[in-house]
């Protein structure tokens, strides 16, 4: 991370002159007055493991530096943009943010978990590189377009408007489908994916999911297929 090589400088020199007074006030109000610094690029660096965005801002008035911890926006009904959030972060949580309709302007890379609960209709603007992604209660979600080509774990729950998993490509470890009542196809999932599929609280019959995803499977192969994929 760029910030590491300048760590001592960041701690010893605040570089506050690189921010406007409005930006300084924003940081004090929405991050906390004792937990942030400014690096030599004018980016806001936080020394805490978890950056909590508090007091419900509409947008970020600063650019956050890369962060080897958690960036968390929880219960922020006014937030409409992720522009300014860390470009690279270990974990990213954006939950209960009902007026956020786009992920554009957010992270380029999430090392571990990307958790999203917003009003998005697709995943355009999601990280270009991410390990695990969890999509929860996105009531307007229609498509997974925007996901990176390769992820490790994919989890989706309570998204009752999505009908197929178009946009999901290669998954290494597991896919979990929970409470997605209208889902009727695994869509663009790469058939060579070595992942396991788990289904819970979905009204769609298991065999219909299999037949939509794995066209042409012979009836005598269904039981083996289900066993191999733990469906």
C-alpha positions in Angstrom: 0.0 0.0 0.0 1.3 3.5 -0.8 0.6 4.7 2.7 3.0 2.2 4.4 6.2 3.7 2.9 5.2 7.1 4.3 3.8 5.8 7.6 6.2 7.7 9.9 5.6 10.9 8.0 1.9 10.5 8.2 2.0 10.0 12.0 4.4 12.9 12.6 3.0 15.4 10.1 -0.7 15.8 9.6 -0.5 17.4 6.2 -3.8 19.2 7.1 -2.9 22.0 4.7 -3.7 19.6 1.8 -7.4 19.6 2.9 -9.9 22.4 3.0 -11.6 23.4 6.2 -14.8 21.8 4.9 -13.0 18.5 4.4 -11.4 18.7 7.9 -14.8 19.3 9.5 -16.2 16.4 7.4 -13.6 14.0 8.8 -14.1 15.1 12.4 -17.9 14.7 12.0 -18.0 11.4 10.0 -14.9 9.5 11.1 -14.0 10.9 14.5 -11.5 13.6 15.5 -8.9 11.3 17.0 -8.6 8.6 14.4 -7.4 10.1 11.1 -4.4 11.7 9.4 -3.6 13.0 6.0 -0.8 11.5 3.8 1.4 13.5 1.4 -1.0 12.8 -1.4 -3.8 14.5 0.5 -5.6 11.2 1.2 -7.2 10.4 4.6 -5.5 7.6 6.5 -7.1 6.0 9.5 -5.0 4.3 12.2 -7.9 2.1 13.4 -8.5 -1.3 12.0 -12.1 -0.4 11.2 -13.1 2.8 9.6 -16.7 3.5 10.6 -18.6 6.1 8.6 -20.8 7.8 11.1 -23.5 10.6 11.3 -25.0 9.7 7.9 -23.2 11.7 5.2 -24.6 12.1 1.7 -21.1 11.6 0.2 -17.4 11.4 1.0 -15.7 14.8 0.7 -12.2 13.2 0.9 -10.3 10.5 -0.8 -9.5 7.7 1.7 -6.1 6.0 1.4 -5.7 2.3 0.9 -6.6 0.5 4.2 -5.5 -2.9 5.5 -8.6 -3.3 7.6 -12.4 -2.9 7.4 -14.2 0.1 5.7 -17.8 0.1 7.0 -20.8 2.1 6.0 -23.7 0.8 8.1 -27.2 2.3 8.4 -26.4 5.4 6.3 -29.7 6.3 4.5 -28.4 9.5 3.1 -25.4 8.1 1.3 -25.7 8.2 -2.5 -22.1 7.6 -3.7 -19.0 5.5 -2.8 -16.6 7.9 -4.6 -13.7 8.6 -2.3 -13.7 5.3 -0.5 -10.4 3.4 -0.3 -9.3 2.0 -3.7 -7.9 -1.1 -1.9 -9.1 -2.5 1.3 -9.2 -5.8 3.2 -12.9 -5.9 3.9 -15.7 -3.6 2.8 -19.2 -3.5 4.2 -22.0 -1.3 2.8 -25.3 -2.2 4.6 -28.7 -0.6 5.0 -27.9 2.2 2.6 -31.2 2.5 0.8 -30.4 5.5 -1.4 -27.2 4.0 -2.9 -28.1 3.0 -6.4 -24.6 2.5 -7.9 -21.3 0.9 -6.7 -19.3 3.0 -9.2 -16.6 5.1 -7.6 -15.8 2.4 -5.0 -13.1 -0.1 -4.5 -10.8 -1.5 -7.1 -9.6 -4.4 -4.9 -11.0 -6.1 -1.8 -8.6 -8.7 -0.3 -11.2 -10.6 1.6 -15.0 -9.8 1.9 -17.2 -7.4 0.0 -20.6 -7.2 1.6 -23.4 -5.3 -0.1 -26.9 -4.4 1.0 -28.2 -1.5 -1.0 -30.7 -0.5 -3.7 -28.5 -1.4 -6.7 -29.9 -3.1 -9.8 -26.6 -4.5 -10.9 -23.0 -4.9 -9.7 -21.3 -2.5 -12.1 -18.7 -0.7 -10.1 -18.0 -3.6 -7.8 -14.3 -4.5 -7.2 -12.2 -5.6 -10.2 -10.6 -8.1 -7.8 -12.3 -9.6 -4.8 -12.0 -12.9 -2.8 -15.5 -13.4 -1.3 -18.6 -11.4 -2.1 -21.9 -11.4 -0.2 -25.1 -9.8 -1.7 -27.9 -9.4 0.8 -31.4 -8.0 0.6 -30.8 -5.9 -2.5 -34.5 -5.5 -3.4 -33.9 -4.0 -6.9 -31.2 -6.4 -8.0 -31.8 -7.7 -11.6 -28.3 -8.7 -12.7 -24.9 -9.7 -11.4 -23.2 -7.9 -14.4 -20.1 -6.1 -13.1 -18.7 -9.0 -11.1 -15.0 -9.9 -11.7 -14.4 -13.0 -13.8 -12.9 -15.0 -10.9 -14.0 -15.1 -7.3 -13.6 -17.6 -4.5 -17.0 -17.6 -2.6 -20.3 -16.1 -3.8 -23.3 -15.7 -1.5 -26.7 -14.1 -2.3 -29.6 -13.9 0.0 -33.0 -12.2 0.1 -32.8 -10.8 -3.5 -36.3 -11.6 -4.7 -36.2 -9.7 -8.0 -33.3 -11.6 -9.6 -34.2 -14.5 -12.0 -30.8 -15.7 -13.2 -27.2 -15.3 -12.2 -26.0 -13.6 -15.4 -22.7 -11.9 -14.6 -21.4 -14.7 -12.4 -18.6 -16.4 -14.2 -15.9 -18.6 -12.5 -16.2 -19.5 -8.8 -13.5 -21.5 -7.1 -15.0 -22.6 -3.7 -18.7 -22.2 -3.2 -22.0 -20.6 -4.3 -24.8 -20.2 -1.7 -28.3 -19.3 -2.8 -30.7 -18.3 0.0 -34.2 -16.9 -0.2 -34.2 -15.9 -3.8 -37.7 -16.8 -4.8 -37.6 -16.0 -8.5 -34.3 -17.5 -9.4 -34.7 -20.0 -12.2 -31.2 -20.2 -13.8 -27.6 -20.2 -12.9 -27.1 -18.2 -16.0 -23.5 -17.5 -17.1 -21.8 -19.6 -14.4 -18.8 -21.3 -16.0 -19.4 -25.0 -16.2 -15.8 -25.7 -15.4 -16.1 -23.9 -12.0 -14.8 -26.3 -9.3 -17.2 -24.8 -6.7 -20.0 -26.5 -4.7 -23.5 -25.1 -4.8 -25.7 -24.7 -1.7 -29.4 -23.9 -1.8 -31.6 -22.8 1.1 -35.1 -21.3 1.3 -35.5 -21.0 -2.4 -38.8 -21.9 -3.9 -37.2 -23.2 -7.1 -36.9 -27.0 -7.2 -33.3 -28.2 -7.1 -33.6 -30.2 -10.3 -34.8 -27.2 -12.2 -31.7 -25.3 -11.1 -29.5 -28.2 -12.3 -31.2 -28.5 -15.6 -31.0 -24.7 -16.3 -27.3 -24.6 -15.5 -26.2 -28.0 -16.8 -28.2 -28.5 -20.0 -28.3 -32.0 -21.5 -27.6 -33.9 -18.3 -28.9 -37.5 -18.6 -31.5 -38.6 -16.0 -29.3 -41.4 -14.7 -26.5 -38.8 -14.1 -28.6 -36.5 -11.9 -27.9 -38.2 -8.6 -24.2 -38.3 -9.2 -24.2 -34.7 -10.3 -26.1 -33.7 -7.1 -23.7 -35.7 -5.0 -20.6 -34.2 -6.6 -21.9 -30.6 -6.2 -23.5 -31.3 -2.8 -26.9 -30.1 -3.9 
